[in-house]
Amino acid sequence: MKILVMNGSPTAESRTRGIAEYAANVLNEKGIEVSFFDAGKDRLPLFTGDMAEREDEAVRSLSKAADEAEGFFICTPEYHNGMSGALKNALDFLSGSHFKNKPVAISAAAGGGKGGINALNNLRTVMRGLYSLVLPDQFVADPLHFNEERELSEELAALRVSALADQLIELTKTVAANKQNLTEE
Ligand SMILES: Cc1cc2nc3c(=O)[nH]c(=O)nc-3n(C[C@H](O)[C@H](O)[C@H](O)COP(=O)(O)O)c2cc1C
């Protein structure tokens, strides 16, 4: 089973990356083949619809990884009550053909308090537009869940991400076992 983990934060020092790296490690430990897209490192051009952008190395690599993935673990920062522009830009290079009937776990890093929920509602809506199967469960991390290196270090937060990874694996297995019953177009 292949899972693509996505860090949707464009920043160099990112808490969202801390969630994504934790999820990738947990999935790896559970025997899953993981590929990793990092919006802060795998710099994509701005999507304009120009076909030449499709030849960009980072775009091609993202598209290939999304194509091969059977499931996704997508992490976004909450910026102004929504997902990051960098993540939306990355998703705009992809389409329903990459996501249709594929399970997706979602998680956000926010500023604290009641932050994060709007970014995840926003991401959930976008993932519905891509015909993916977003898990009902989700997780928002507050700054206090990270250490100074921006690693996800708080015990309960780590358990929540691990539980999301378990749910993602379970649904991805179920979908794989019933693939012939799902419409392909
Ligand atoms: C431009 C910008 C907008 C933000 N807007 C929100 C917000 O609406 N709600 C919130 O809870 N936190 C907000 N924050 C705080 C970030 O969600 C928080 O710092 C998070 O850790 C950012 O993720 P990152 O470290 O991966 O970039 C904002 C931060 C920035 C830079």
The ligand as an SDF file (V2000), in Angstrom:
LIG
                    3D

 31 33  0  0  0  0  0  0  0  0999 V2000
   -0.7540   34.4230    7.2220 C   0  0  0  0  0  0  0  0  0  0  0  0
   -1.1480   33.6980    8.4810 C   0  0  0  0  0  0  0  0  0  0  0  0
   -2.4780   33.5830    8.8150 C   0  0  0  0  0  0  0  0  0  0  0  0
   -2.8720   32.8770    9.9570 C   0  0  0  0  0  0  0  0  0  0  0  0
   -4.1910   32.7440   10.2220 N   0  0  0  0  0  0  0  0  0  0  0  0
   -4.5940   31.9640   11.2560 C   0  0  0  0  0  0  0  0  0  0  0  0
   -5.9710   31.7210   11.5020 C   0  0  0  0  0  0  0  0  0  0  0  0
   -6.8390   32.1860   10.7900 O   0  0  0  0  0  0  0  0  0  0  0  0
   -6.3070   30.9210   12.5530 N   0  0  0  0  0  0  0  0  0  0  0  0
   -5.3510   30.3410   13.3700 C   0  0  0  0  0  0  0  0  0  0  0  0
   -5.6990   29.6160   14.3060 O   0  0  0  0  0  0  0  0  0  0  0  0
   -4.0300   30.5780   13.1640 N   0  0  0  0  0  0  0  0  0  0  0  0
   -3.6300   31.3580   12.1300 C   0  0  0  0  0  0  0  0  0  0  0  0
   -2.2980   31.5570   11.8870 N   0  0  0  0  0  0  0  0  0  0  0  0
   -1.3190   30.8590   12.7420 C   0  0  0  0  0  0  0  0  0  0  0  0
   -0.8560   29.5860   12.0490 C   0  0  0  0  0  0  0  0  0  0  0  0
   -1.9380   28.7240   11.7550 O   0  0  0  0  0  0  0  0  0  0  0  0
    0.1430   28.8330   12.9280 C   0  0  0  0  0  0  0  0  0  0  0  0
    1.2540   29.6630   13.1670 O   0  0  0  0  0  0  0  0  0  0  0  0
    0.5960   27.5270   12.2770 C   0  0  0  0  0  0  0  0  0  0  0  0
    1.5630   26.9310   13.0880 O   0  0  0  0  0  0  0  0  0  0  0  0
    1.1680   27.8060   10.9120 C   0  0  0  0  0  0  0  0  0  0  0  0
    1.6540   26.6000   10.3520 O   0  0  0  0  0  0  0  0  0  0  0  0
    3.1460   26.5060    9.8430 P   0  0  0  0  0  0  0  0  0  0  0  0
    4.0010   26.6790   11.0690 O   0  0  0  0  0  0  0  0  0  0  0  0
    3.2610   25.1590    9.2530 O   0  0  0  0  0  0  0  0  0  0  0  0
    3.3350   27.5980    8.8160 O   0  0  0  0  0  0  0  0  0  0  0  0
   -1.8900   32.2860   10.7840 C   0  0  0  0  0  0  0  0  0  0  0  0
   -0.5250   32.4420   10.4510 C   0  0  0  0  0  0  0  0  0  0  0  0
   -0.1590   33.1210    9.3220 C   0  0  0  0  0  0  0  0  0  0  0  0
    1.3160   33.2260    8.9490 C   0  0  0  0  0  0  0  0  0  0  0  0
  1  2  1  0
  2  3  1  0
  2 30  2  0
  3  4  2  0
  4  5  1  0
  4 28  1  0
  5  6  2  0
  6  7  1  0
  6 13  1  0
  7  8  2  0
  7  9  1  0
  9 10  1  0
 10 11  2  0
 10 12  1  0
 12 13  2  0
 13 14  1  0
 14 15  1  0
 14 28  1  0
 15 16  1  0
 16 17  1  0
 16 18  1  0
 18 19  1  0
 18 20  1  0
 20 21  1  0
 20 22  1  0
 22 23  1  0
 23 24  1  0
 24 25  2  0
 24 26  1  0
 24 27  1  0
 28 29  2  0
 29 30  1  0
 30 31  1  0
M  END
$$$$
